[in-house]
Amino acid sequence: MPLKEEFEKSGNWLFRWRSYLPLLLIGILMVGLREFEYPGQSEIMDDLWEIICLAISFSGLGIRIFTIGHTPKRTSGRNTSKQVADTLNTTGIYSLVRHPLYLGNFFIWLGISLFAHLWWLTLICILVFWVYYERIMFAEEAFLRNKFGSDYENWAGNTPAFIPKMRGWKKPDLPFSVKNVLKREYNGFFGIIIMFTFLEVAGDYFAEGKLELDLMWGLIFGTGFVVFVMLRTLKKRTNILSEKGR
């Protein structure tokens, strides 16, 4: 099979299973956490580092939120069964970078990988992310090229794939939709909190040999859980978060 077709085929396969990437990265993180120690042997320094890592991950979520807030229905979704794009997004953040959602995912996983403060662990996670998503982006772009033709070619020729350019901003076609964000990103929000809470408990176990959840992370997890349940209930049982065309 020619390399181009092989990349597209493997990319489509990874696209369908991309929700399971966290399981692979969790396994890598657990190996690294066996060497976990508090920075400077200080729990206070460890708490500060954890907050910095959480902020990095939430910055990635912020990129996703900004992207999702301006996109129409049936684009930039979490679908896994097949590629979907009723329209080609070329304005807003898509005028600066072609794959802003994956850029957001990168920062989410960068913050998580930094948690154990082991440079080699972060490097491995970055390499896994790169190999995994490079194929997915290749397959997505092949789909968009086939569907939108010259419109895609013109946009892709002026817009970098992953590292945003700092000029050429075009105002989004649609206004920012808070409802769209709340409806589509609450899983990602709580997923970050679950992951960090898990790493906190695992890190303390490897450092001190005991399972516990400190007050700060207990409050973070509890708040995140309440927000998750509220938004999931609103989405599944009401039309409050529904918005025409979004």
Phi, psi and omega in degrees: 000129177305151185301321180300311180293325179295317178298316182294318181296311181293326178295319177294323178295314179295326178301316181292332184250015186294339178293344182263001176305320179306327180296320178294315182290327177298318178301317178296317180297321181296324175297315180292325183293344177297340177259014187294133174219152177290135178302124181063020182058029183239124177291330178295315177297323179295318178298318179297317179297319179298320179294321177298315179297319179296321179296322178297315179295320178290335174294324175295319176297324178298321177297317178297317181298314179298321180293307183297326182297339183247005184259150179278174179297148178062034167217154176051043184261182178259016180300146181236343185288323180197167177290138179224130175199099178285332178223163178261116179281120181228358181249178183063221182295337178288351174275351180251331183205143186280335184232064183295328180294321178287329173298317176298317178300323180300313181291327175300312182283335175296314178299319180294317183291334180282347186307317185277002183042052173235115187300321183292329178292316177297319180297317179297316180297321178295317180294318178298315179300315182298309181298318183296307187278340177299317179293320180297315180296323178299314181294319179298318182289327175296320177297314181293322179297317180293326185275321188249355172055235186296329177300318178293315182301317180294318179293312182295329180291342182244002185230122181294156185286316191226325179263112187299144171274157186259017179212168178089018181300134175239131182302137180302145178291329182246146176291161181292132181247107177297321180299316180300319180294311181298324182289326190253344187243006181292328177296316179296320178302309182287331177299320177298315181295318177300314183298314181292323178296318178299314180295324178298312180295315180295319179297315178297325180295314181289331181278323187239351179076024179216149178266122178202161177232113184288169187300316183301311182285333174296318179292318179298314181295316180298317179296316179298321180295317179298315179297317180300312181297318180298311183291322178295320179295317179297321181289315187279331190242355180222176176250015184300323183269003179281142179211129186303129177078005184233000000 
